[in-house]
Structures are given as structure tokens and as C-alpha cells.
Amino acid sequence: MFDQPQNQALAQELENTRIKSRSKGDVELSYLEGFDVIDTANRIFGYGNWSYTISTLEQVSQESNQNQNIVICYKAVVSVKVSDATHEKHINREDVGFGTGIAKTLSDAHESSAKEAVTDALKRSLRSFGNQFGNSLYDKSRQHQSSNQAQQPKPSNKVNTPSSQDYSKLSNLGLSVMQQGSNLVVIGDDIFAKKDTIKACGFKWDARLKHWCKQQEAA
């Protein structure tokens, strides 16, 4: 099915610079971003030699959180088809993914959750092709370190501020608050879909630094 260069590319170890991380409660999760796995599929399989279809996309739940934001969850089933150079042979993979959208408006919540569900299902389908698509991240015996972890101090949801503000709302969304100089910075996955909750905690978007931050109160 695959030629020698493709097999060699698939067999390579996953580069740490591609690995991202986020906190979910007290657990540190490693993952690959959606655009990254698509770029990798284009590079290894070829732009015209793979495709995916959305078999199922359905809403699972809808509720409101304590900030009166709309919280919607979607489930997606995505099928991936990979062909050889002649398109005479094919491999099909399929998996399920989930996404959560949190927003003030119903349309924004639907949009975020649906997109996140499809991306999650696509990544899970492609991971059956091995390390280059993040399958090794599921192996707990391996030590993975993301480029974020290598360059930044370990994030913590417990930040020592004079007001002792509770950031559990952000933690529940898989986000973390870390101190960076005199500022507090929010980091995590799919961060813009959760901007309403971030704003509610007093953070503002810094277009120059490309992150959500706010000034830490002086002791």
C-alpha cells in the first residue's frame, strides 16, 4: 500500500516540537493540533491521496453553566480514506470525537462544539497510522515533552494573588492560569471558543502578545 519513503516517514518518532499540552483538573494532557495532523497527512500521503467524510454530526447535550453561558456538546463520526499513488488501493479508518462549545449565543456554541467534534474525530481516525499522528501520546510509559513545556514554566491554576481569586471555572474548561512577569496569562486548547468565560474572569486579549492576560494585583 505505502511506498518506502512513506513507511519511513510513518515509522519516525514524533517530534517534541509538535506536541502541545493543556491541563484538565490535576492531569496534564498531551495532544497534536488539528492543523498539524492535516499538514502531516498532506506531507506523507500526498494532497490528493487522502480525504475524509463526516458520517455523523449530532448534538448530544445542551445546558447553561453558572456564568449563564450556553454549553453544547456534539458527537462526530469521521471516516478517513487513504489511497496509494495510483488510487488502486485504499485504506479506510473511522473513529468518533466529541466537542464542547461554550458561548453567550446559541449559534456560537453550536459552531464551536461542532468544529471541535469533527477535529477530534479526524485526529482519532488518523492516529491509527502511528506515531506521526499522535498514537504514541496514548502510551503512558513514554515520556513526552511539548515545546510549550520546554519553554515555559509549568502552568498552575493556583496563582498567589492578593484577592485569592478562584480560577476553577477556567480549570473546568481545561485552561490554566500562569504568572508571566507582572501579568497572569491564560493558556490551553481551543482557547477562543472559551473566550466568554475568560473575559468573565477579568482577562483581556493582548493582540501584540497573542494571549489573554491581566495585570496581577500588587501585594
Buried (B, 14 or more C-beta within 10 A) or exposed (E): EBEEEBEEBBEEEBEBEBBBBBBBEEEBBBBBBBEBBBEBBEEBBBEEBBEBEBEBBEEEEBEEBEBEBBBBBBBBBBBBBBBBEEEEEEBEBBBBBBBBBBBBEEEBBBBBBBBBBBBBBBBBBBBEBBBBBBBBBEEEEEEBEBBBBEEBEEBBBEBEBEEEEEBEBBBBBBBBBBBBEEBBBBBBBBBEBBBBBBBBBEBEBEEEEEBBBBEBEEE
